[in-house]
Amino acid sequence: CENTEDHSIGVLPDNMTPVEFEHFCASLLEADGWDVRVTPMSGDQGVDIIGQLGELKAVFQCKLYSSPVGNSAVQEIIAGKHYEQADLAVVITNSTYTRSARSLASTANVLLLHFTELPGLIRRLP
């Protein structure tokens, strides 16, 4: 969304914490039909949310950032995908992504999403 001010989903509270952002993203996925579980804070191998949709298992990393999300988030979710033996790896942010992150994600088949893209994600999956 270019102009997120027009969408209530596109506006986050200024004081939202990263943990609250994870739960917010999980609730958007759940509303879209995913069976989701937010992982514990430690030992999550870079995975914040594990989602199941039928036979499809997905891992999500949530980044509440004021600057563009970089390569490390993509690297972490790739590791998390292997660790959880998931079919799909996704990084979700309220920000944008660096060119380097987008390049790595495209070669590693990782989805880079803005949180406003979560509703309807199911219909955009292959």
C-alpha positions in Angstrom: 0.0 0.0 0.0 1.4 3.4 -1.0 -0.9 5.4 1.3 -1.5 3.3 4.4 -3.2 6.2 6.2 -6.4 5.4 4.3 -6.5 1.8 5.8 -7.1 1.2 9.5 -5.0 -1.9 9.1 -2.1 0.2 7.8 -1.7 2.3 10.9 0.1 0.9 13.9 0.2 2.5 17.3 3.4 4.5 17.9 4.2 2.7 21.1 3.7 -0.9 19.7 6.5 -3.2 20.9 8.1 -5.9 18.7 6.3 -8.6 20.7 2.9 -6.8 20.2 3.7 -6.6 16.5 4.3 -10.4 16.3 0.9 -11.0 18.0 -0.7 -8.4 15.7 0.7 -10.2 12.6 -0.4 -13.6 14.0 -4.0 -12.2 14.5 -4.0 -11.0 10.8 -2.9 -14.5 9.7 -5.4 -16.2 11.9 -8.2 -14.0 10.5 -7.2 -15.1 7.1 -7.6 -18.8 7.9 -4.1 -19.8 9.2 -3.6 -21.9 12.3 -0.9 -19.9 14.0 1.4 -20.2 17.0 3.7 -17.4 18.2 7.0 -18.9 19.3 8.7 -18.2 22.7 11.2 -15.3 22.8 14.3 -17.4 23.1 15.4 -20.4 21.1 13.1 -19.7 18.2 15.8 -19.9 15.5 14.6 -16.7 13.9 11.0 -17.8 13.7 8.4 -15.6 15.4 5.2 -17.3 14.1 4.6 -20.8 12.8 1.6 -21.1 10.6 -0.2 -24.1 9.2 -2.7 -24.0 6.3 -3.8 -27.5 5.4 -0.6 -29.3 4.4 1.4 -26.1 4.1 3.7 -25.1 6.9 5.0 -21.6 7.0 7.5 -19.7 9.2 7.2 -16.0 9.7 9.7 -13.5 11.1 8.3 -10.1 12.2 10.4 -6.9 12.1 9.0 -3.7 13.6 11.6 -1.3 12.2 11.9 2.4 11.5 14.5 1.7 8.8 14.6 -0.8 6.0 15.0 -4.5 6.9 18.3 -6.0 5.9 19.9 -9.3 4.9 20.1 -10.8 8.4 16.3 -11.1 8.7 16.3 -13.1 5.4 19.2 -15.3 6.5 17.5 -16.0 9.9 14.2 -17.0 8.3 16.0 -19.3 5.8 17.6 -21.0 8.8 14.3 -21.1 10.6 12.6 -22.6 7.6 15.1 -25.5 7.6 15.0 -25.9 11.4 11.1 -26.1 11.4 11.1 -28.1 8.1 8.6 -25.6 6.7 7.4 -25.2 3.1 7.4 -21.4 3.1 9.5 -18.7 4.7 8.2 -15.1 5.1 9.6 -11.9 6.6 6.9 -9.3 7.6 7.6 -5.7 8.4 6.0 -2.3 8.9 8.9 -0.8 6.9 10.7 -1.7 3.6 13.5 -4.0 2.6 17.1 -3.2 1.5 18.1 -4.1 -2.1 20.4 -6.8 -0.6 17.6 -8.4 1.4 15.3 -8.4 -1.7 18.1 -10.0 -3.8 18.8 -12.8 -1.3 15.0 -13.4 -0.7 14.4 -13.8 -4.4 17.2 -16.4 -4.8 16.2 -18.2 -1.6 12.4 -18.2 -2.3 11.6 -16.1 0.8 8.5 -13.8 0.7 9.1 -10.2 1.9 5.9 -8.6 2.9 4.5 -5.5 4.4 2.1 -6.4 7.2 -0.8 -4.9 5.2 -0.2 -7.7 2.6 -1.1 -10.4 5.2 -4.9 -10.3 4.6 -5.4 -12.3 1.4 -2.0 -13.9 1.4 -3.6 -17.4 1.0 -4.9 -16.4 -2.4 -1.5 -15.2 -3.6 0.4 -18.4 -2.7 1.3 -20.8 -5.5 
